[in-house]
Amino acid sequence: MSLQTNACVEEAPPRFSQPSYHPQDGRRPRLPPTGECGQCSVSVHLAWGEHDGSSGVAARSGNLREKAEALSETARYAAAMRAIGDGIWEWQIATDRAYFDERYYALIGYEYNEFPASYAAWRERVHPDDIRCAEASLRHSVAAGTGFEIQFRMRHKSGYWIWIVARGRVIEHDAAGRASIMVGTLTDVTARKQTEQALLERERVLWSANSQLTEILRAHTTALSAETAHRMTAESELLKANEQLTVVAAACCRLAQDLALAEERERKRISRLLHDHLQQVLAAAKVRIARAAAVAPLSMQTSLMEVAALLTRSLEISSSLSTELYPPALMVSGLKGGLEWLACWMRDTHRLRVNLKMQELVSAIPDSHAIVVFDAVRELLFNTVKHAGVDSARVAMSQTKGRKLKVEVSDRGSGFDPAVVLREGGLQVSLGLPGIRERVLSIGGEFVVMSSPGNGSRFRIIVPVDTGTSA
């Protein structure tokens, strides 16, 4: 506030009232809500006490002692404000006279009193975009006799703009109760605004990056969903195709079993036909030729004896063929008896010694499976005779823990490269291994070939068997 009671006081420098409390009643100001306008922010505060029409601290003091105390408090307040670096100003509203301290000038780059202190000088340095809001706050504060806090930009002497927070309040009123003197401070908040702007820019960059990442994620999610749907569709189609293949494979397996059974029945039929009919006819013919030769002239006996010899040979071939088609031992004693007969037959016919290792089985072997295994073992032994270059082989029969029949045929002959067997033509034609594999697979079995040149060969046949009595 400004005190003008005598000459001594009038010659003193401009004075400021202490804003922290009212000199007489000590009541602190009450703070109302804050409002904002444009680019400057405004905060309007109530006056220190309820307005009662008084003309300020000096008018209420009534004596020089109270005025001196107020001046002392004001001086201390000014010293404190200079210590924290804020500029101080005073504005006599009616006369438009003003006072700016050294720090006020320094904040905007000027020397002390480099330009006259006035409302107009302040106004011309405020940013055009901020002046309307700043003046609206001042008018409201003057009219209501309240304090304010506004934020705006001021032009520095060097030409750039700095951000200022101005705070002030009415400290004196005239006799009519109108605001007459207002004091306040200026604070440079440029660094804070730059930090806020940097934070805002960083937030904008982060928001933009987040938006881009969100779009990328959405695009990837959409693509992934489409790919997942495509894969699910493909998987569903694959499952359907697999089910169809399973049905076809089961049908093929049944067909193969039917063919095996048909082949078995046909072999039995032909074997019986050879044994029961052809051999009987040949035997009868041989007897009649022998009788005819006994009474025939000597010139015809030689021819009849030759015919008898041919009939004997036909009987032997027919008997052998009948046995090979369906060995009686296989028919009577099952697979074990059939393999024992086969070992003897290979020894007598092809001079191949077959070492048998036969384990007692706990499960019955279907006839269709037995004939497939028997034929496979016979063909593998034939291969040993023709290609292995040895005079012995080994046949082992056992039952696995999974109640499956396992038969292994092995030799220590020349061996071969199994990869060659898988190619079209070549060795596989003479070995007949693909045919064996197809027949074994047709009854739900497995056929494994293990061999290498110079290290012999081993063939493993595994087929399912029925649970039941021993074979």
C-alpha positions in Angstrom: 0.0 0.0 0.0 1.1 3.6 -0.4 1.3 5.9 2.7 1.2 9.7 2.1 0.6 11.2 5.5 3.7 13.5 5.8 6.7 14.6 3.8 9.0 12.0 5.3 6.8 9.3 4.1 6.2 10.8 0.7 9.9 10.9 -0.1 10.3 7.2 0.7 10.4 4.7 -2.2 7.2 3.0 -3.3 5.8 0.6 -0.7 4.1 -2.9 -0.8 1.8 -4.4 1.6 2.7 -7.9 3.1 0.3 -10.4 1.4 0.6 -13.2 4.0 -1.8 -11.7 6.5 -3.9 -8.6 7.3 -2.0 -6.1 9.5 -4.9 -5.6 11.9 -7.1 -8.6 12.1 -4.5 -11.3 11.0 -7.0 -13.2 8.9 -5.6 -15.2 6.0 -7.2 -15.0 2.6 -9.7 -17.6 1.5 -9.0 -19.2 -1.9 -11.9 -19.7 -4.4 -11.8 -22.1 -7.4 -9.5 -21.5 -10.3 -10.7 -20.7 -13.9 -8.9 -20.7 -17.3 -9.3 -18.6 -20.5 -7.5 -19.0 -23.8 -3.8 -19.7 -23.5 -3.4 -17.9 -20.1 -4.6 -19.5 -16.9 -6.4 -17.4 -14.3 -6.8 -18.0 -10.6 -8.9 -15.4 -8.7 -8.7 -15.2 -4.9 -10.9 -13.5 -2.3 -9.4 -10.4 -0.6 -7.7 -10.8 2.8 -10.9 -10.0 4.8 -14.5 -9.2 4.0 -14.6 -5.7 2.3 -16.0 -3.2 4.8 -15.5 0.0 2.8 -12.3 1.0 4.6 -9.5 2.7 2.6 -6.6 0.4 3.5 -4.1 -0.3 6.2 -2.9 3.3 6.4 -6.5 4.7 6.8 -7.3 2.2 9.5 -4.0 2.6 11.5 -4.6 6.2 12.5 -1.0 6.9 13.7 2.5 6.9 12.4 3.7 4.0 14.6 1.3 1.6 12.8 2.3 3.0 9.5 6.0 2.5 10.3 5.3 -1.1 11.3 3.4 -1.7 8.0 6.4 -0.2 6.1 8.8 -2.5 8.0 6.7 -5.5 7.1 6.5 -4.5 3.5 10.2 -4.0 3.3 10.8 -7.5 4.7 8.3 -8.9 2.2 10.1 -7.1 -0.7 13.4 -8.5 0.5 12.0 -12.0 0.6 10.6 -11.7 -2.9 13.9 -10.4 -4.2 15.6 -13.4 -2.6 13.4 -15.9 -4.5 13.9 -14.1 -7.8 10.3 -12.8 -8.4 9.7 -9.3 -9.8 7.5 -7.0 -7.8 5.0 -4.4 -9.1 2.5 -1.9 -7.7 -0.3 -0.3 -9.7 -2.2 2.8 -8.6 -5.4 2.1 -10.5 -7.0 5.6 -10.6 -3.8 7.4 -11.8 -2.3 4.5 -13.8 0.9 5.1 -12.1 3.0 2.0 -11.5 6.2 0.7 -9.9 8.4 -2.1 -11.3 11.3 -3.3 -9.2 14.7 -4.2 -10.6 13.9 -7.9 -10.8 10.7 -7.1 -12.8 12.8 -5.4 -15.5 15.5 -8.1 -15.4 13.0 -10.8 -16.0 12.2 -9.4 -19.5 15.8 -8.4 -20.2 15.8 -4.6 -19.3 17.8 -2.4 -17.0 16.0 -0.9 -14.1 13.8 2.0 -15.3 14.8 1.4 -18.9 11.2 2.1 -19.8 8.5 3.9 -17.8 6.5 1.7 -15.5 2.8 1.8 -16.4 -0.1 -0.3 -17.2 0.4 0.5 -21.0 4.0 -0.5 -20.8 3.0 -3.9 -19.3 0.2 -4.3 -21.8 2.3 -3.7 -25.0 4.7 -6.5 -23.9 2.0 -9.1 -23.3 1.5 -11.6 -26.1 -1.5 -10.6 -28.4 -3.1 -14.0 -27.9 -2.9 -13.7 -24.1 -3.8 -10.0 -23.4 -7.6 -10.5 -23.6 -7.6 -13.2 -20.9 -5.1 -11.3 -18.7 -7.1 -8.1 -18.8 -10.3 -9.9 -18.1 -8.8 -11.3 -14.9 -7.5 -7.8 -13.9 -10.9 -6.3 -14.5 -12.6 -9.0 -12.4 -10.1 -8.5 -9.6 -10.4 -4.7 -9.6 -14.2 -4.9 -9.6 -14.5 -7.6 -6.9 -11.5 -6.4 -4.8 -10.0 -9.9 -4.9 -6.7 -11.4 -5.7 -5.7 -13.1 -8.9 -3.2 -15.4 -10.6 -2.7 -15.4 -14.3 -0.3 -17.0 -16.8 0.7 -15.3 -20.0 3.6 -14.6 -22.3 5.7 -11.5 -22.3 8.2 -10.3 -25.0 11.8 -10.3 -23.8 14.0 -7.4 -24.9 15.9 -9.9 -27.2 12.6 -10.5 -29.1 11.6 -14.0 -27.9 8.7 -14.8 -25.6 8.9 -16.0 -22.0 6.2 -17.4 -19.9 5.1 -15.4 -16.8 2.9 -16.1 -13.8 1.5 -12.9 -12.4 0.0 -12.8 -9.0 -1.6 -9.8 -7.3 -4.4 -8.4 -5.1 -6.1 -5.2 -4.2 -4.6 -3.8 -1.0 -6.3 -0.4 -0.8 -9.7 1.1 -1.5 -10.8 4.7 -1.8 -13.4 6.3 0.4 -16.1 5.1 -2.0 -14.9 1.5 -1.6 -13.3 1.2 -5.0 -10.0 -0.5 -5.5 -7.2 2.0 -5.6 -3.9 0.1 -5.3 -3.0 -3.3 -6.4 0.4 -5.1 -5.8 1.8 -8.3 -6.9 4.7 -10.4 -8.3 6.0 -11.8 -11.6 7.5 -15.2 -11.8 9.4 -16.5 -14.9 8.1 -20.1 -15.5 9.6 -20.5 -19.0 11.7 -23.4 -18.0 8.7 -25.1 -16.5 6.6 -24.4 -19.6 9.3 -25.8 -21.8 9.5 -28.9 -19.6 5.7 -29.2 -19.8 5.8 -28.7 -23.6 8.5 -31.3 -23.9 6.4 -33.7 -21.8 3.4 -32.9 -23.9 5.4 -33.5 -27.1 6.8 -36.7 -25.6 3.3 -37.7 -24.7 2.1 -36.9 -28.2 5.0 -39.0 -29.7 4.2 -41.8 -27.3 0.5 -41.6 -28.1 1.3 -41.6 -31.8 3.6 -44.5 -31.4 1.0 -46.3 -29.3 -1.6 -45.6 -32.0 0.8 -47.0 -34.6 1.6 -50.0 -32.5 -2.2 -50.5 -31.9 -2.8 -50.4 -35.6 0.1 -52.8 -36.3 -1.2 -55.1 -33.5 -4.7 -54.9 -34.9 -3.4 -55.7 -38.4 -1.4 -58.6 -37.1 -4.3 -59.8 -35.0 -6.6 -59.7 -38.0 -4.0 -61.5 -40.2 -3.5 -64.0 -37.4 -7.2 -64.5 -37.0 -7.5 -65.0 -40.8 -4.6 -67.4 -40.8 -6.0 -69.3 -37.8 -9.4 -69.6 -39.5 -7.7 -70.8 -42.7 -5.6 -73.3 -40.7 -8.7 -74.5 -38.8 -10.5 -74.9 -42.1 -7.5 -76.7 -43.6 -7.2 -78.9 -40.5 -10.9 -79.7 -40.6 -10.7 -80.7 -44.3 -7.5 -82.7 -43.5 -9.4 -84.5 -40.7 -12.2 -85.3 -43.0 -9.8 -86.5 -45.7 -8.0 -88.6 -43.1 -11.3 -90.0 -41.9 -12.1 -90.9 -45.5 -8.6 -92.4 -46.0 -9.1 -94.4 -42.8 -12.4 -95.7 -44.1 -10.7 -96.5 -47.5 -7.7 -98.1 -45.8 -10.1 -100.2 -43.6 -12.0 -101.2 -46.7 -8.7 -102.1 -48.5 -7.6 -104.0 -45.5 -10.8 -106.0 -45.4 -10.6 -106.5 -49.1 -7.0 -107.7 -48.8 -8.1 -110.1 -46.0 -10.9 -111.3 -48.2 -8.5 -111.8 -51.1 -6.1 -113.7 -48.8 -9.0 -115.9 -47.6 -10.1 -116.4 -51.2 -6.5 -117.3 -52.1 -6.3 -119.7 -49.2 -9.5 -121.3 -50.1 -8.5 -121.6 -53.8 -5.1 -123.1 -52.7 -6.9 -125.6 -50.6 -9.3 -126.4 -53.4 -6.5 -126.8 -56.0 -4.4 -128.8 -53.6 -7.3 -131.2 -52.9 -8.1 -131.3 -56.6 -4.6 -132.4 -57.3 -4.5 -134.8 -54.5 -7.9 -136.3 -54.6 -8.5 -136.3 -58.4 -5.5 -135.8 -60.6 -3.2 -138.0 -58.5 -5.8 -140.7 -58.4 -6.3 -140.6 -62.2 -2.5 -140.7 -62.7 -2.2 -143.6 -60.3 -4.9 -145.5 -62.0 -3.3 -144.9 -65.4 0.0 -146.1 -64.1 -1.6 -149.4 -62.8 -3.3 -150.0 -66.2 -0.1 -149.4 -68.1 1.7 -151.8 -65.9 -0.9 -154.5 -66.5 -0.9 -153.8 -70.2 2.9 -154.0 -70.3 2.7 -157.4 -68.6 0.7 -159.0 -71.4 1.9 -156.8 -74.3 4.3 -158.1 -77.0 7.9 -157.5 -76.3 8.1 -154.8 -79.0 5.5 -152.7 -77.1 6.8 -153.3 -73.5 9.5 -150.7 -73.9 7.1 -147.9 -74.9 4.6 -148.9 -72.2 7.4 -148.8 -69.5 8.4 -145.2 -70.7 4.7 -144.2 -70.4 4.6 -145.7 -66.9 7.8 -143.7 -66.0 6.2 -140.4 -67.2 3.1 -141.2 -65.1 5.3 -141.8 -62.1 7.0 -138.4 -62.7 3.6 -136.7 -63.1 2.5 -138.2 -59.8 5.6 -136.8 -58.1 5.1 -133.3 -59.5 1.4 -133.3 -58.7 2.1 -134.4 -55.2 4.8 -131.8 -54.7 2.6 -129.1 -56.2 -0.3 -130.1 -54.0 2.0 -129.9 -50.9 3.5 -126.6 -51.9 0.1 -125.0 -52.5 -1.2 -125.9 -49.1 1.1 -128.1 -47.0 -0.8 -130.7 -45.1 1.3 -129.9 -42.0 0.1 -126.3 -42.1 -3.5 -127.5 -42.5 -3.2 -130.1 -39.6 -0.6 -128.6 -37.2 -0.9 -124.9 -37.8 1.9 -122.4 -38.5 4.4 -124.1 -36.2 4.0 -127.4 -37.9 4.0 -125.8 -41.3 7.3 -124.0 -40.6 8.8 -127.3 -39.4 7.7 -129.1 -42.6 9.1 -126.1 -44.6 12.6 -126.5 -42.9 12.7 -130.2 -43.9 11.5 -129.4 -47.4 14.1 -126.7 -48.0 16.8 -129.1 -46.8 15.7 -131.9 -49.0 14.8 -129.9 -52.0 17.4 -127.0 -52.0 20.0 -128.3 -49.5 19.4 -125.2 -47.2 19.7 -125.9 -43.5 17.1 -124.0 -41.6 17.7 -123.5 -37.9 14.3 -123.2 -36.2 13.7 -121.5 -32.9 10.0 -121.9 -32.1 8.4 -120.4 -29.0 5.1 -121.8 -27.7 2.4 -119.3 -28.5 -0.4 -118.4 -26.1 -2.7 -116.9 -28.8 -4.4 -118.6 -31.8 -3.3 -117.5 -35.3 -6.0 -117.1 -37.8 -5.6 -119.3 -40.9 -5.5 -116.2 -43.2 -2.6 -114.8 -41.1 -0.8 -118.1 -40.9 -0.8 -118.7 -44.7 0.5 -115.1 -45.3 3.3 -115.6 -42.8 4.1 -119.1 -44.2 4.3 -117.9 -47.8 6.5 -114.9 -46.7 8.9 -117.1 -44.8 9.1 -119.6 -47.8 9.8 -116.8 -50.2 12.5 -115.3 -48.0 14.2 -118.7 -47.7 14.0 -119.0 -51.5 15.8 -115.6 -51.7 18.5 -116.9 -49.3 19.0 -119.9 -51.7 19.2 -117.7 -54.8 21.0 -114.6 -53.6 22.7 -115.0 -50.2 25.4 -117.4 -51.2 25.1 -119.5 -48.0 23.8 -122.9 -47.1 22.0 -122.1 -43.8 19.4 -119.7 -42.5 17.6 -119.1 -39.2 13.9 -118.8 -38.5 12.6 -117.6 -35.1 9.0 -117.4 -34.0 7.8 -115.7 -30.8 5.0 -113.6 -29.4 5.5 -110.0 -28.3 4.2 -108.4 -25.1 1.5 -106.8 -27.2 0.2 -110.3 -28.0 1.5 -110.1 -31.6 3.2 -112.8 -33.6 6.8 -112.0 -34.5 8.8 -114.1 -37.0 12.4 -113.3 -38.0 14.2 -114.8 -41.0 18.0 -114.1 -41.1 21.1 -115.2 -42.8 24.8 -114.4 -42.8 25.0 -114.0 -46.6 26.1 -111.3 -48.9 23.4 -108.8 -47.9 22.2 -105.8 -49.9 21.3 -102.1 -49.7 17.7 -101.8 -48.5 17.4 -98.5 -50.4 17.7 -100.4 -53.6 14.7 -102.5 -52.7 12.6 -99.3 -52.4 13.4 -98.3 -56.0 11.4 -99.4 -59.0 12.9 -102.4 -60.7 16.3 -103.7 -59.9 16.9 -106.2 -57.1 13.4 -105.9 -55.6 11.9 -107.7 -58.6 14.0 -110.8 -58.0 13.7 -110.6 -54.2 9.9 -110.0 -54.3 10.1 -108.0 -51.1 7.4 -105.4 -52.1 4.9 -108.2 -52.6 5.7 -109.7 -49.2 5.3 -106.3 -47.6 1.9 -105.6 -49.3 0.6 -109.0 -48.2 1.8 -108.5 -44.6 0.4 -104.9 -44.4 -2.9 -106.1 -45.8 -3.6 -108.1 -42.6 -2.5 -105.2 -40.3 1.1 -106.4 -39.9 4.5 -104.9 -40.2 7.4 -105.9 -42.4 11.0 -104.6 -41.6 14.1 -105.1 -43.7 17.5 -104.9 -42.1 20.5 -105.5 -44.3 23.8 -104.1 -45.6 26.3 -105.4 -48.2 28.5 -108.1 -46.8 26.7 -108.3 -43.4 23.8 -110.6 -44.1 20.1 -109.9 -43.9 17.3 -109.9 -41.4 13.6 -109.7 -42.1 11.1 -109.2 -39.3 7.4 -109.9 -39.7 4.9 -108.8 -37.0 1.2 -109.6 -37.4 -1.8 -109.3 -35.0 -3.3 -112.6 -33.6 -6.6 -113.4 -31.9 -6.7 -114.0 -28.2 -7.6 -117.6 -27.5 -6.0 -121.0 -27.0 -2.5 -121.9 -28.0 -1.9 -122.6 -31.6 
